[in-house]
Structures are given as C-alpha cells and as structure tokens.
C-alpha cells in the first residue's frame, strides 16, 4: 500500500465519526501523491504525513451561560491548534449547531494550507461551538461569548493563536469576545481579527473574503482569455462572503442572479439588489423571504436550488458539501465555465472530479477564499505597528495577494504536469512551504 493510502486509512481508523475530516484529508493527500512519491523515503522516515494530519493541540471545553429566562445553558467549545510551523495559529470561530470535533478538524486542516498559500506568516487553527446565535438576544450572545473566552483566553494571544470570525461569528460576537479577553488579561493586543474599526479592526476586512474570491476568479478567467464582464453568476449563501462577492462581481460588470440562506433561495433575473440584501441580512438579520418585498419580480423558492439556474460562473459561499453531484451535472449541462469556492469545502469530492473532467475551471476554497485570512493577517500587522491603513491600501494588498495565489497554484499544477488542476496546484503549493518549515524545525 502506498504511503498516502496508509495514512488515509490510519486517519479514518483513529478518528471515527469524523467524515468531514476524512474527506478533507483524502482530498489533500490524494492530490499530493505525486510530491509524496517523489520524496517517499524521506517523508516516511520523518513521518511527515502522520505529523501533518495530527493537530498539535486539540481543546474541547464546557461553555455554561445563562439565558434570558434565567435558565443555565451548556454548550461545547472547541479550538484546534493544527500547525504552527510557519506562524501563530490563525483561523475562525464557527458558531453553528452542526459544529463538532470533525467539522472543526477539517476546517483547521484546510486552514494550514490556505494560510501557507497567502504567503504570510500564519499557521493554521480553527475553533467554534455548537451554540446557535440565531434567535438569541444580544445579551444572551454576550453571555455565551464571555463564557467561551473565559476558558479560551488561556490558550490564545497575539503571538500564539489569533482567532477570527466564521459562520455565526460576526462583528458583534468578536466585539464581546475581545472585551472579555482584554478584561481578563489586561492587555490591548491583536488577539482576535475581524474587530470593529474603533478598536483595532482593519478597513476592508469585512469585504475581504468576497472581494478576494472575485479577484482570483477574474485573474484565472483573464489568464484563459475570458472577460468576467457580462458573465452571469450564481452565488449561494447570503452572509459575509456571499454579500461582498456579489458586490465585487457587480463592480466588475458581472451579473449575480441568485443567493440563498438555510431556508430558501432567490432568483432575480435582473441581478441581485445588493442594498436590499444588505438591509435584510446585515441590518434586520431577517430571512430571505423578505427579498420579494423589495423586488416583486424576483422569485423566492423554499429549500435549495441555486445550481439549477443557467449561469456562466458558480460561487458556492454558504457551507460545506452544499454542491453535490446532481448540482455539478446541472451546472455542466447549463454550460458553466467556472466554479470557485467562497465557502470551505462546499463542493463534494465527486462533484469536484465531475466538474474538472467536464472542463469546468475549479478553484478550491483554500485558494479562492484565502482573502479573508490574508486580510486578517494584515489586521495583525496593523495592530503590531499600532497604525491603520486606508481602505485602498488594504484592498490593493488583498488584490495583489489573490493574484499571486492564482499564479502560485497555476505554476505548481503545471510543474507537476497537471495544467489547470487548481486543486492539485493549491495543495502542493500550500504543502511544500509547511513541510519545508517543519523539516527545518526538527521533530516537534
Ligand atoms: P455567515 O454566517 O455570514 O453566512 C453563512 C451563509 O450561509 C448564511 O446565508 C447562512 O444561512 C448560509 N448557511 C450556513 N450554514 C448553512 C447550511 N447548513 N445550509 C444552508 N445554508 C447555510 O458566514 P460566512 O459568510 O462568514 O461564511 C460562509 C462560508 O465561507 C463558510 O464555509 C466559512 O467557513 C467560509 N469562509 C468565511 C470567511 C470569512 O471571512 N467570513 C473566510 C473564509 C471562508 P442562514 O443565515 O440561514 O444560516
């Protein structure tokens, strides 16, 4: 059995009931086969793959808090500090009822390679809780966030581990967490990113993941002689990533015709009305059913369905495994030319393969959504030098990073004879830097 297959088998055996983690490990290791085979003897001796699939540290803790009725609630908190070979652990905090060890582990594993791809000195980690902020009062959210940090503060710090937002963790939650950290530690430092602008946040962080997704999509298309202007786009999700992907796509002259939330989806053939979407999601924190009140000609459907619309470009920006084989077949049938992942692992393994086999350009999340963490790292830099850069300065750096990521993954794919396979390109480019740093630091 090959080294890659041995390690995949071991991961599945030693981490039962963590299907998302198995999926992420399989995707990464299988696409690294060519590099691993070229260095098999040395990698085996140094147990490189066993070390890369095992987190450096895995924390799981109780988060008790009191709801508005006086009832004590108990959630589970997680922080997985996956790999610090190239910098302090960095990765978001997900607050969603579906959160469990396997989900946080898959996200942390992906984050290691994503952070490496940005070219910035950040290691990989991820955290979260099964707490659901939806429907909770501000006071309840604050009670949860304070309790979460009262345990987590011991393990994080500006030079150790710097968490950020993710699903369910936006500016409000980061604010409550930052306040509690500062109160306990009595230090004002860049321990969290995604902070508000009045206390150390970075301009353009809010926009970064969505904008970055469009910058890399645009660069990839441009390098293949295709103009994004005039293209029709399907976006899923209606959260932070989706909203700013839609904004930048419209700025570049594309037309986004769909968005979705966990209850339903919208088809607006004239292009999504961004002001209405922001009002519904960012101000009212309401459901997409309201969209029709702003745009009577748009369609609202219950359930999922954005991938059934005929578009040129598909941008999944909601959650993992939201684009399955049936969806991929529909996109191919409708003549889609590109799928670029705004969310983490939104495309199942078999649909990724199907898209690639059918000539659809596919950029995986670890490259396509790296603009968020890259700008978080820029926020860390600004915090360290106690300065704030202008929106234009951050945005220009973000664009430059995304363009570089595209060229790096393209080059890595070509180097190993897999032209246009950006999954292989991203995994190889991300992996090589981390392994180099791990080797240099000895057996730790
Ligand atoms: P938000 O919480 O802001 O938005 C998530 C969106 O996806 C919401 O519209 C939500 O709908 C929908 N959604 C979430 N879970 C599900 C589900 N199980 N089924 C259907 N719809 C769902 O999160 P973000 O926009 O920040 O994150 C979206 C994705 O992008 C995630 O995979 C995240 O890990 C990834 N990402 C985010 C980055 C960032 O900077 N924010 C950086 C890199 C990656 P509803 O509100 O109804 O739940």
Boltz pocket constraint, residues with backbone or C-beta under 6 A from the ligand:
constraints:
  - pocket:
      binder: B
      contacts: [[A, 165], [A, 166], [A, 167], [A, 168], [A, 169], [A, 205], [A, 209], [A, 237], [A, 238], [A, 239], [A, 240], [A, 241], [A, 242], [A, 260], [A, 261], [A, 262], [A, 263], [A, 317], [A, 318], [A, 319], [A, 320], [A, 342], [A, 343], [A, 344], [A, 369], [A, 370], [A, 372], [A, 373]]
      max_distance: 6.0
